[in-house]
Amino acid sequence: MRARVLVSVVTLPALLAMVGPAQARPVQIDMTDAFNEDVIVNGTTLGNLDETQTSVDIFETSFITKGAAQVLPNCVEDPDGLPNAGRVAANEEHPLVNLAYDNRKNGKNARRSPEPDSYRVSVPHRRYRAIHVFATSGNGVSVMNVKLLYGASSPPAELFLVQDWFGSPGFGYALIDGRDRANPDASTCHDDDTTALWGFKVKAKSRRTLRAVKITRPASDEDESVLNVFGMTGTPAGRR
């Protein structure tokens, strides 16, 4: 007597239901045209460290990459700089992030706004669930307004209080925290594990096509803070 073999046929829709919806790839938004300063000390040896940074705050200190911290005295035993390639893995608060700097390359990597400032960043035209803006503040808390531009009848700007880079996340979350800093001329590394870069999630209208993002640092008579914006990442709407 022959044994009977049962074969189950799984249709594609059933298979997709079993594994769940595909996850969309995050969109790394190019902000390089808006950058105006280099605020990250970088380099791989003492002989090729970039010595031409601007400070994040008014106290003459900048961020430093892990690679540069590994070769500067004071930090060599515990180098806690920014990721060398600007890459931060996804977690429950944010998608995969690729910031526009690299330890092997010199150049501008942030929009530094010590005074009132406003600029527009074009984004790939598509529908998004959210836009994540990555920023920090030097010398106190900075106000940052973020307006998503869809064309006609865009919603009002959303206001965020960007905490000092020695502080806590406040309105946002910590994208990178507990890092060292350095003098802008790369002469000294400060192994204090205290500086941070914050992330701010702006909910988008997922049924409308986003065209640009406008960031404003408004005027204030008594504000001496310095707003530093390092990039943006979008999470697309729908399946990726």
N, C-alpha and C positions, 0 to 999 in steps of 0.2 A: 504494500500500500504506500503510495507516494505522500510525503509530507506536504502540506500546503503552506506556501510562503506568502505572508501578507505584506504588501508594499503600501506605505502611506505616501500620498502625494500632497505636498505642501505648496499652496499657491503663493505667488509673490506678495499679494496684499497681506496674507496671513503671516508670512515670514517677517514683513516689515512691522506688523503689529506685535510680533514676539520680541523683536530686538529694539523696538522703539524708534522714534523719529530720528533722522540723521541730524547731526549737529552742524550748524553753519560755521564756516570758518570766519574768525574775526577779521575785520578790515583795519589794517594799520594805516592811519590817515597821515599823509605827508604834510608836515608843518614846516619843512626846512626853509621855505620862502619867507616865513614869518619870524624865524630865529634872528636875533640881533647880537647875541653874546655867547661866548664859550665860558661856562661856569663849572667845568669838570676837568680836573687835572688828570692827564692820561700819559701812558708811555710804558715801555717794557724794561728799560734799563735806566740807570742814573744818567747816562749820557744822552738819552733821547726823550726825557720827560718834557712835555710842553710847559713852557714857563710864561705863557701869555694869557692866563685866564683873567676873568672878572669875578669878583666875589658874589656869592649868593646874597649876603647881607651887607650891612655897612661896616662890619667889623673885620673885613679883609680875610675871609675864609671861603673856600670853594668846596664842592664835592670832589671826591677822588675815586678813581676806579680801583678795583681789587688788584689789578696788575701793577698799577703805579704804587699802591700802598705796600705791595710785596717788596719793593726795592728802596723805599724811603726809610731812613732811620726813624725810630719811634713807633712805626707801624709794622715793621718787618716780621715780628713774632706773632702778631695778631691782626692780619690785614683784612679789615672789614669795609672794603670799598664797594662802589656800585658794581653790578655785573659787567664784566668786560665787554660783552657784545650788546648790552642794553636789553637783554631778553629776560622776561619775568614769566614764569609758568602760570597757567590758569589755576584759579581756585574758586571757591564758592562765591567770592565777591567780584571777581573780574575775569575776563577772558585772557588768553595768551596775549602778552604785550611785547612789542619790539620797539624800544625807544631809539631815536635817530642819533646815536653816538656809537663809537667803537674805540676800544682802548688803543688800537693801532693807527687811528686817524685823528688829526687835529682839525679844529673847525668849530663853527657855531653849533650849539646844541640846545639852546633855550631861548624863549622870549622873556627877557628881563625887563620889568616895568617898575622902576622906582618912582615914576610920576604917572599921572593919569594917562591912559593908553587905550586904544581900541583897534582891533584888527579882525579881518575876516579870513577864514581858512576854507578853501574849497574841499569838498569830499566827493568820493565816487558817488554818482547819482543813483541811489537805490533806496529801498525801504529799510529802516533800522528799528530795532527794538529799543536800543539805548546807545548813547555815546559816552564813553569814559574819558574824562579829561585828567591829565596828570600834572600836578603843580605842587609847589611849596612856597613858603614865604620866609623872608629874612627880616630880622629886626621887628618881630611882632606879627600880628594877624593882618592879612590883606583881604579886601573884598574883591570877589571875582564874579562878574555877571556873564552867564553863558546863554546865548540865544541861538536856537536852531532855526535855520532859514529854509523854508519850503517854497519860496516864491511869494505869492499873494497870501495875505492873512496868516502870517507866521505867529505862533504864540509868544507871549511876553518872555523876556529873559528870566532865567532862574538865578537867584543870588546864592553864592556860597561864601562862607568865611574860611579862607585858606589859613590853616594854623602855621605858626612858626615851625621851622624845620627841626627845632629842639623840643617841640610840643607833642600833643596827642592828636589823633585824626579829626576829632570834632565832627563836622558835617559829613566827612568822607570816610575813607578807609586807608590803611597803610599799604601802599604798593611796595615800598622798600623802607625798612626801618633799621635803626641801630647801626648806623654806618659811621665811618671815620670822615674827617675833613682835612683840608690842607691849605697852606698859604697859596694864593693865586700864582706866585712865581715858582711853585713846586719846591720851595726851599725846606719846608717842614711839614710833616704829617702829624695830625693830632689824633691819637688813638683813644678817642673818648666814646665811641659806639653810641652816639646820641642823635645823629641827623636822620631825617626821613624825607621821603617823597610821597605825597598823598594822592589818592585817586578819588574822583567825584563822578558819580553815575547820574547822567541826565536822561530821563525817560523820553523816548522819541514817539512820534505818531506813526505807528507801524503800517498804516494804510496810505501814508503819503510819502512821496519821494523827497528825501533830504538833499539839498544842494550845497549848503555851506553852514559853517558854525562861526558865530561872531563872539569874540571874547573881549570884555571891557573891564578895565581897572578904573573905577570912577574916581573923581576928584574928592579930596578931603583936606581940609585946612591943617589938621594936626597929625595926619597919618605919615609916619616915617618908614613904614614897612616897604619891602621890595617883593613884588609878585614875580615868581619864576614859573613859566609854563613849559613843560618838556615834551608834550605830545598828546595824541588822542587815539583811541581805538574804538571802532564801532562794532556792535553785535547786530548782524542783519536780521530782518524779520523773516519768518517762514523757514522752510527747510534749507539747509546749506549743502 
